[in-house]
């Protein structure tokens, strides 16, 4: 894997990683030695092969540390994707795990010029970007761009919803205004296609009584990653949840005192839901 400051990044692109994932599944490969030979490497100890294996783990496609290959739940979701749209959505989840990709895209957008990427990387990581590092980073990053655009589109849709909510902002000062605010959140949940938004909010708040990162939340709440991320962002912007950066890949979320009050109100006003 590559490393820049506190960030790590894969040395192969997402398309190549998914192709390897499908090869593993198609030929039922479970031994890394066999996979190495299938990919044209003389030995599983080859530096290039180890970089590919590391990239699959960084994208969240395989799990485990032994010589056996095990597909992750996300890897299995990509394999089982029925439609192209479903596959793209699952691959977006894999790309979103590379924080340097998402942070850089947030900084420079669709720019692909070397000097722009180099300046963006330096600004984000705080380190000088040598040419050989730029060379190994650019190809995987450019390969991820179509999926980064999809991720950003969903965020833009969210910001549109937030704008609508803000235009009709309600200060929660009593039960009546609290119920109105809950209805806004419920409408948002329905617009996002995740069912009753209030139930989702209640689950998130209850789960965050103990701090967790978003991957743990995703497993416990059983909500698609991107939809969960939208709700977390709303709750964070509203001051009910706060996130603390642990490292380049993880951010722990917990309830604020205001969030605990909201949870109590939700539990006491179940008839509203």
HELIX and SHEET records of a PDB file:
HELIX    1   1 UNK A   14  UNK A   26  1                                  13    
HELIX    2   2 UNK A   32  UNK A   38  1                                   7    
HELIX    3   3 UNK A   47  UNK A   58  1                                  12    
HELIX    4   4 UNK A   73  UNK A   80  1                                   8    
HELIX    5   5 UNK A   84  UNK A   96  1                                  13    
HELIX    6   6 UNK A   99  UNK A  108  1                                  10    
HELIX    7   7 UNK A  114  UNK A  125  1                                  12    
HELIX    8   8 UNK A  131  UNK A  167  1                                  37    
HELIX    9   9 UNK A  175  UNK A  191  1                                  17    
HELIX   10  10 UNK A  197  UNK A  207  1                                  11    
HELIX   11  11 UNK A  214  UNK A  221  1                                   8    
HELIX   12  12 UNK A  225  UNK A  237  1                                  13    
HELIX   13  13 UNK A  257  UNK A  268  1                                  12    
HELIX   14  14 UNK A  270  UNK A  272  5                                   3    
SHEET    1   A 2 UNK A   2  UNK A   4  0                                        
SHEET    2   A 2 UNK A   7  UNK A   9 -1                                        
SHEET    1   B 2 UNK A  62  UNK A  63  0                                        
SHEET    2   B 2 UNK A  70  UNK A  71 -1                                        
SHEET    1   C 3 UNK A 212  UNK A 213  0                                        
SHEET    2   C 3 UNK A 251  UNK A 255 -1                                        
SHEET    3   C 3 UNK A 241  UNK A 245 -1                                        
END                                                                             
